[in-house]
Amino acid sequence: MIKLINMSLKRNYYMLILAGASLFLGEVYSQRGIDDGSQFGRGEDSLRCLRNISLYREYARQKLYKDALPYWRMAFTECPKASKNIYIDGVKIYKYYIGKEKDENIKSALVDTLMLIYDQRIEYYNDLCNVRGRQGVDLLRYRRSDDIEFIVQGYDYLMESMDLCKKKTSEAVLATLISASITLCQNEKISCEQVFENYLRSIDILNSKLKKDTGDMTIINLKESLTDNFTSKPICSCEILIPVFSKRMEKNPQDIENLKTITTVLKKSNCTDSDLFFKASKNLHESLPSAESAENIAVMAFIKDKYYEAIKYYNQALRLENDSLKKATYYLGLAKSNYKLKNPQRAKNFALKAINLNKNWGEPYLLIGQLYAESKDDLAAAEECLPKAAYWVAVDKFIEAKKVDPKIESEANKLISTYSVYFPSIEDAFFCGVNDGDTYKIGSWINEITVARF
């Protein structure tokens, strides 16, 4: 019995020693991950880290970000290597608060923390290519209206991301980069040549992505958007665009995507009178005939006074096009070409076809009016009694033009003012039996009814 009691006391004694040792070791090895560089820390600190992660993630999953924030903050500061989710979730939490905050000073502080989250993720998990891109996009999203230096910083992040990711650069980075590049150029922080280089690099990346999925409308639409953004403002002159595009075309004169970029940018930048535009348009049309490439050649031929060639390609454009408004443009091109070739009746007929397809377009009316104004000699040769009556119907068309299309009102008014002074005189009309306010019909190819005025 005594022996059993002694054995029990001895066992309790050893257990007390072990318990004390455990407490001692717990104090020694209880350490945060931020301090010892481990994933979770040690001892009680590791348990607290895991508990905080579990709690904040459950709240965040339910989008209860206010409840999640204190636990997330402890995980972020105490065990930063515990999980990449700390940074992914942290971005969601702080974007939520930034979106709700009205006070600009508080919002600025929240954005600073968001940037810190990205920096710490890079420090512990690298992934510089992806994270720098996200960081740049968010900095420019939330700080674009602030000091220009924030745009410079965001731009630098995006450039770093593109340099690292290369062909894998995200669409969001490319879209934001071009927008930031234009802003910085307008503020004289970077040159237009740098904007142009950034645009071309972005287009090349998107073309590379399209080779893997030719029907990806997101990328196709983004290419169009980047081009519109680049060309909508006077960033680079033709003198800068043409030499760079010429070198690109020399390297691969039949590359369809490259030819599309060259012709689109030059056209939107009003550089269509260059030999490069003409050559690129022809190469593109040979490789991939389209209404647009045919029109490009027609426009260039017209500029070079090659009106028969222009007519040829405008007709091709009409055969390849289904869009009515674009067809109207091609018909007006045919009208102008025939006008240059002194075929007024054919020119009028094509202008009328343009009007039929686009009734709110004033330019075809202006052309018809000019055709009429220049037809006085034709009417005299046809023995019309009042050849100057051509000016009446010409002005009628100018008036009609500004009625249907207010955008050309100024031009129409100038033409009305110019040609009204040539109206027939009362004496001329007297010999033809025409009085002020009479209805008067003009024959020949014009075949219009107008009202006499002097």
GILIN-V994888 format. One record per residue. RES is the residue in three letters. NEAR is the number of other C-alpha atoms within 8 Angstrom. D_FIRST is the distance of its C-alpha to the first C-alpha in whole Angstrom. Layout:
BEGIN
res=RES near=NEAR d_first=D_FIRST
res=RES near=NEAR d_first=D_FIRST
END
This chain:
BEGIN
res=MET near=4 d_first=0
res=ILE near=5 d_first=4
res=LYS near=6 d_first=5
res=LEU near=7 d_first=5
res=ILE near=8 d_first=6
res=ASN near=8 d_first=9
res=MET near=8 d_first=10
res=SER near=8 d_first=11
res=LEU near=8 d_first=13
res=LYS near=8 d_first=14
res=ARG near=8 d_first=15
res=ASN near=8 d_first=17
res=TYR near=8 d_first=18
res=TYR near=8 d_first=20
res=MET near=8 d_first=21
res=LEU near=8 d_first=23
res=ILE near=8 d_first=25
res=LEU near=8 d_first=26
res=ALA near=8 d_first=27
res=GLY near=8 d_first=29
res=ALA near=8 d_first=30
res=SER near=8 d_first=32
res=LEU near=8 d_first=33
res=PHE near=8 d_first=35
res=LEU near=8 d_first=36
res=GLY near=10 d_first=37
res=GLU near=7 d_first=39
res=VAL near=7 d_first=41
res=TYR near=8 d_first=42
res=SER near=12 d_first=43
res=GLN near=13 d_first=46
res=ARG near=14 d_first=49
res=GLY near=18 d_first=52
res=ILE near=12 d_first=55
res=ASP near=8 d_first=53
res=ASP near=8 d_first=52
res=GLY near=8 d_first=54
res=SER near=10 d_first=51
res=GLN near=10 d_first=52
res=PHE near=14 d_first=49
res=GLY near=17 d_first=48
res=ARG near=12 d_first=44
res=GLY near=10 d_first=41
res=GLU near=9 d_first=42
res=ASP near=13 d_first=45
res=SER near=14 d_first=46
res=LEU near=10 d_first=44
res=ARG near=8 d_first=46
res=CYS near=15 d_first=49
res=LEU near=9 d_first=48
res=ARG near=8 d_first=48
res=ASN near=12 d_first=51
res=ILE near=12 d_first=53
res=SER near=8 d_first=51
res=LEU near=10 d_first=53
res=TYR near=14 d_first=56
res=ARG near=11 d_first=57
res=GLU near=9 d_first=56
res=TYR near=12 d_first=58
res=ALA near=12 d_first=61
res=ARG near=7 d_first=61
res=GLN near=6 d_first=62
res=LYS near=6 d_first=64
res=LEU near=9 d_first=63
res=TYR near=10 d_first=63
res=LYS near=6 d_first=63
res=ASP near=9 d_first=59
res=ALA near=14 d_first=59
res=LEU near=10 d_first=60
res=PRO near=9 d_first=58
res=TYR near=12 d_first=55
res=TRP near=14 d_first=58
res=ARG near=8 d_first=59
res=MET near=11 d_first=55
res=ALA near=14 d_first=55
res=PHE near=10 d_first=58
res=THR near=8 d_first=57
res=GLU near=11 d_first=54
res=CYS near=16 d_first=54
res=PRO near=14 d_first=57
res=LYS near=13 d_first=56
res=ALA near=11 d_first=54
res=SER near=8 d_first=57
res=LYS near=9 d_first=61
res=ASN near=7 d_first=60
res=ILE near=13 d_first=60
res=TYR near=12 d_first=63
res=ILE near=8 d_first=65
res=ASP near=10 d_first=63
res=GLY near=12 d_first=64
res=VAL near=10 d_first=68
res=LYS near=8 d_first=68
res=ILE near=11 d_first=66
res=TYR near=12 d_first=69
res=LYS near=9 d_first=72
res=TYR near=9 d_first=71
res=TYR near=9 d_first=71
res=ILE near=10 d_first=74
res=GLY near=6 d_first=76
res=LYS near=6 d_first=75
res=GLU near=9 d_first=76
res=LYS near=5 d_first=79
res=ASP near=6 d_first=79
res=GLU near=7 d_first=80
res=ASN near=6 d_first=78
res=ILE near=8 d_first=75
res=LYS near=11 d_first=76
res=SER near=8 d_first=77
res=ALA near=8 d_first=73
res=LEU near=11 d_first=72
res=VAL near=12 d_first=74
res=ASP near=8 d_first=73
res=THR near=9 d_first=69
res=LEU near=12 d_first=70
res=MET near=10 d_first=72
res=LEU near=8 d_first=69
res=ILE near=11 d_first=67
res=TYR near=12 d_first=69
res=ASP near=8 d_first=69
res=GLN near=9 d_first=65
res=ARG near=12 d_first=65
res=ILE near=11 d_first=67
res=GLU near=7 d_first=65
res=TYR near=8 d_first=62
res=TYR near=8 d_first=64
res=ASN near=7 d_first=67
res=ASP near=7 d_first=69
res=LEU near=9 d_first=72
res=CYS near=12 d_first=75
res=ASN near=10 d_first=73
res=VAL near=12 d_first=72
res=ARG near=13 d_first=75
res=GLY near=15 d_first=77
res=ARG near=9 d_first=75
res=GLN near=12 d_first=75
res=GLY near=15 d_first=79
res=VAL near=13 d_first=80
res=ASP near=8 d_first=77
res=LEU near=14 d_first=79
res=LEU near=13 d_first=82
res=ARG near=7 d_first=81
res=TYR near=8 d_first=80
res=ARG near=10 d_first=82
res=ARG near=11 d_first=85
res=SER near=6 d_first=87
res=ASP near=6 d_first=86
res=ASP near=8 d_first=87
res=ILE near=8 d_first=88
res=GLU near=6 d_first=86
res=PHE near=12 d_first=83
res=ILE near=14 d_first=85
res=VAL near=9 d_first=86
res=GLN near=9 d_first=82
res=GLY near=13 d_first=82
res=TYR near=12 d_first=84
res=ASP near=9 d_first=83
res=TYR near=12 d_first=80
res=LEU near=14 d_first=82
res=MET near=9 d_first=84
res=GLU near=11 d_first=80
res=SER near=17 d_first=79
res=MET near=12 d_first=82
res=ASP near=7 d_first=82
res=LEU near=8 d_first=79
res=CYS near=10 d_first=79
res=LYS near=9 d_first=82
res=LYS near=8 d_first=83
res=LYS near=6 d_first=80
res=THR near=13 d_first=81
res=SER near=7 d_first=80
res=GLU near=8 d_first=83
res=ALA near=7 d_first=82
res=VAL near=15 d_first=82
res=LEU near=10 d_first=85
res=ALA near=10 d_first=87
res=THR near=10 d_first=85
res=LEU near=12 d_first=87
res=ILE near=14 d_first=90
res=SER near=9 d_first=90
res=ALA near=11 d_first=89
res=SER near=13 d_first=91
res=ILE near=11 d_first=94
res=THR near=8 d_first=93
res=LEU near=12 d_first=93
res=CYS near=13 d_first=96
res=GLN near=7 d_first=98
res=ASN near=7 d_first=96
res=GLU near=7 d_first=97
res=LYS near=7 d_first=94
res=ILE near=10 d_first=94
res=SER near=8 d_first=98
res=CYS near=9 d_first=99
res=GLU near=8 d_first=99
res=GLN near=9 d_first=95
res=VAL near=13 d_first=95
res=PHE near=10 d_first=97
res=GLU near=8 d_first=95
res=ASN near=11 d_first=91
res=TYR near=12 d_first=93
res=LEU near=8 d_first=94
res=ARG near=8 d_first=91
res=SER near=9 d_first=89
res=ILE near=9 d_first=92
res=ASP near=8 d_first=91
res=ILE near=12 d_first=87
res=LEU near=11 d_first=88
res=ASN near=9 d_first=91
res=SER near=9 d_first=88
res=LYS near=10 d_first=86
res=LEU near=12 d_first=89
res=LYS near=7 d_first=89
res=LYS near=6 d_first=86
res=ASP near=7 d_first=86
res=THR near=6 d_first=90
res=GLY near=6 d_first=90
res=ASP near=8 d_first=87
res=MET near=6 d_first=89
res=THR near=6 d_first=87
res=ILE near=11 d_first=88
res=ILE near=10 d_first=91
res=ASN near=8 d_first=92
res=LEU near=10 d_first=90
res=LYS near=10 d_first=92
res=GLU near=8 d_first=95
res=SER near=8 d_first=93
res=LEU near=11 d_first=93
res=THR near=11 d_first=97
res=ASP near=9 d_first=98
res=ASN near=10 d_first=96
res=PHE near=11 d_first=97
res=THR near=11 d_first=101
res=SER near=8 d_first=101
res=LYS near=6 d_first=101
res=PRO near=7 d_first=104
res=ILE near=9 d_first=101
res=CYS near=9 d_first=103
res=SER near=8 d_first=107
res=CYS near=10 d_first=108
res=GLU near=6 d_first=109
res=ILE near=9 d_first=105
res=LEU near=11 d_first=104
res=ILE near=9 d_first=107
res=PRO near=8 d_first=107
res=VAL near=8 d_first=103
res=PHE near=9 d_first=103
res=SER near=9 d_first=106
res=LYS near=8 d_first=104
res=ARG near=10 d_first=101
res=MET near=12 d_first=104
res=GLU near=7 d_first=105
res=LYS near=6 d_first=102
res=ASN near=7 d_first=102
res=PRO near=10 d_first=105
res=GLN near=9 d_first=104
res=ASP near=7 d_first=100
res=ILE near=9 d_first=100
res=GLU near=7 d_first=98
res=ASN near=9 d_first=99
res=LEU near=15 d_first=103
res=LYS near=9 d_first=101
res=THR near=8 d_first=100
res=ILE near=11 d_first=103
res=THR near=12 d_first=105
res=THR near=9 d_first=103
res=VAL near=10 d_first=103
res=LEU near=13 d_first=106
res=LYS near=10 d_first=108
res=LYS near=10 d_first=105
res=SER near=11 d_first=106
res=ASN near=8 d_first=110
res=CYS near=10 d_first=110
res=THR near=10 d_first=112
res=ASP near=9 d_first=115
res=SER near=7 d_first=114
res=ASP near=6 d_first=115
res=LEU near=8 d_first=111
res=PHE near=15 d_first=110
res=PHE near=13 d_first=113
res=LYS near=8 d_first=112
res=ALA near=13 d_first=108
res=SER near=14 d_first=109
res=LYS near=11 d_first=112
res=ASN near=11 d_first=109
res=LEU near=14 d_first=106
res=HIS near=11 d_first=109
res=GLU near=7 d_first=110
res=SER near=8 d_first=106
res=LEU near=7 d_first=105
res=PRO near=9 d_first=108
res=SER near=10 d_first=107
res=ALA near=12 d_first=109
res=GLU near=7 d_first=108
res=SER near=13 d_first=109
res=ALA near=16 d_first=112
res=GLU near=12 d_first=113
res=ASN near=11 d_first=112
res=ILE near=13 d_first=114
res=ALA near=14 d_first=117
res=VAL near=11 d_first=116
res=MET near=13 d_first=117
res=ALA near=12 d_first=120
res=PHE near=12 d_first=121
res=ILE near=8 d_first=121
res=LYS near=6 d_first=122
res=ASP near=6 d_first=125
res=LYS near=9 d_first=125
res=TYR near=12 d_first=125
res=TYR near=7 d_first=126
res=GLU near=10 d_first=122
res=ALA near=16 d_first=121
res=ILE near=12 d_first=122
res=LYS near=9 d_first=121
res=TYR near=12 d_first=117
res=TYR near=15 d_first=117
res=ASN near=10 d_first=118
res=GLN near=10 d_first=115
res=ALA near=16 d_first=113
res=LEU near=12 d_first=114
res=ARG near=7 d_first=114
res=LEU near=8 d_first=110
res=GLU near=10 d_first=109
res=ASN near=6 d_first=108
res=ASP near=6 d_first=108
res=SER near=8 d_first=111
res=LEU near=8 d_first=110
res=LYS near=8 d_first=110
res=LYS near=14 d_first=113
res=ALA near=13 d_first=115
res=THR near=9 d_first=115
res=TYR near=14 d_first=116
res=TYR near=14 d_first=119
res=LEU near=12 d_first=120
res=GLY near=11 d_first=119
res=LEU near=14 d_first=122
res=ALA near=14 d_first=124
res=LYS near=10 d_first=124
res=SER near=14 d_first=125
res=ASN near=13 d_first=128
res=TYR near=11 d_first=129
res=LYS near=8 d_first=129
res=LEU near=7 d_first=131
res=LYS near=6 d_first=134
res=ASN near=9 d_first=133
res=PRO near=9 d_first=133
res=GLN near=8 d_first=133
res=ARG near=9 d_first=130
res=ALA near=15 d_first=128
res=LYS near=12 d_first=128
res=ASN near=9 d_first=127
res=PHE near=12 d_first=124
res=ALA near=15 d_first=123
res=LEU near=9 d_first=124
res=LYS near=10 d_first=121
res=ALA near=15 d_first=119
res=ILE near=13 d_first=119
res=ASN near=7 d_first=119
res=LEU near=10 d_first=115
res=ASN near=10 d_first=115
res=LYS near=7 d_first=117
res=ASN near=7 d_first=115
res=TRP near=11 d_first=116
res=GLY near=12 d_first=119
res=GLU near=8 d_first=120
res=PRO near=13 d_first=122
res=TYR near=14 d_first=124
res=LEU near=12 d_first=125
res=LEU near=11 d_first=126
res=ILE near=13 d_first=128
res=GLY near=14 d_first=130
res=GLN near=9 d_first=130
res=LEU near=12 d_first=132
res=TYR near=13 d_first=134
res=ALA near=12 d_first=135
res=GLU near=8 d_first=136
res=SER near=9 d_first=138
res=LYS near=12 d_first=141
res=ASP near=8 d_first=143
res=ASP near=7 d_first=142
res=LEU near=14 d_first=143
res=ALA near=11 d_first=147
res=ALA near=7 d_first=147
res=ALA near=7 d_first=147
res=GLU near=6 d_first=149
res=GLU near=10 d_first=147
res=CYS near=6 d_first=149
res=LEU near=11 d_first=146
res=PRO near=10 d_first=144
res=LYS near=10 d_first=143
res=ALA near=12 d_first=141
res=ALA near=14 d_first=138
res=TYR near=13 d_first=137
res=TRP near=14 d_first=137
res=VAL near=14 d_first=134
res=ALA near=15 d_first=133
res=VAL near=13 d_first=132
res=ASP near=10 d_first=131
res=LYS near=12 d_first=128
res=PHE near=15 d_first=127
res=ILE near=11 d_first=126
res=GLU near=10 d_first=125
res=ALA near=17 d_first=122
res=LYS near=13 d_first=121
res=LYS near=8 d_first=121
res=VAL near=10 d_first=118
res=ASP near=11 d_first=116
res=PRO near=7 d_first=116
res=LYS near=6 d_first=115
res=ILE near=11 d_first=118
res=GLU near=11 d_first=120
res=SER near=7 d_first=121
res=GLU near=7 d_first=122
res=ALA near=13 d_first=124
res=ASN near=10 d_first=126
res=LYS near=8 d_first=127
res=LEU near=10 d_first=129
res=ILE near=11 d_first=130
res=SER near=8 d_first=132
res=THR near=7 d_first=133
res=TYR near=12 d_first=135
res=SER near=10 d_first=136
res=VAL near=6 d_first=139
res=TYR near=7 d_first=140
res=PHE near=12 d_first=141
res=PRO near=11 d_first=144
res=SER near=7 d_first=147
res=ILE near=8 d_first=149
res=GLU near=6 d_first=152
res=ASP near=9 d_first=150
res=ALA near=12 d_first=149
res=PHE near=9 d_first=152
res=PHE near=7 d_first=154
res=CYS near=8 d_first=151
res=GLY near=6 d_first=152
res=VAL near=10 d_first=148
res=ASN near=9 d_first=147
res=ASP near=8 d_first=144
res=GLY near=7 d_first=142
res=ASP near=8 d_first=143
res=THR near=8 d_first=141
res=TYR near=9 d_first=142
res=LYS near=8 d_first=141
res=ILE near=12 d_first=140
res=GLY near=9 d_first=141
res=SER near=7 d_first=141
res=TRP near=5 d_first=137
res=ILE near=8 d_first=136
res=ASN near=8 d_first=137
res=GLU near=8 d_first=136
res=ILE near=9 d_first=137
res=THR near=11 d_first=137
res=VAL near=10 d_first=138
res=ALA near=13 d_first=141
res=ARG near=8 d_first=141
res=PHE near=7 d_first=143
END
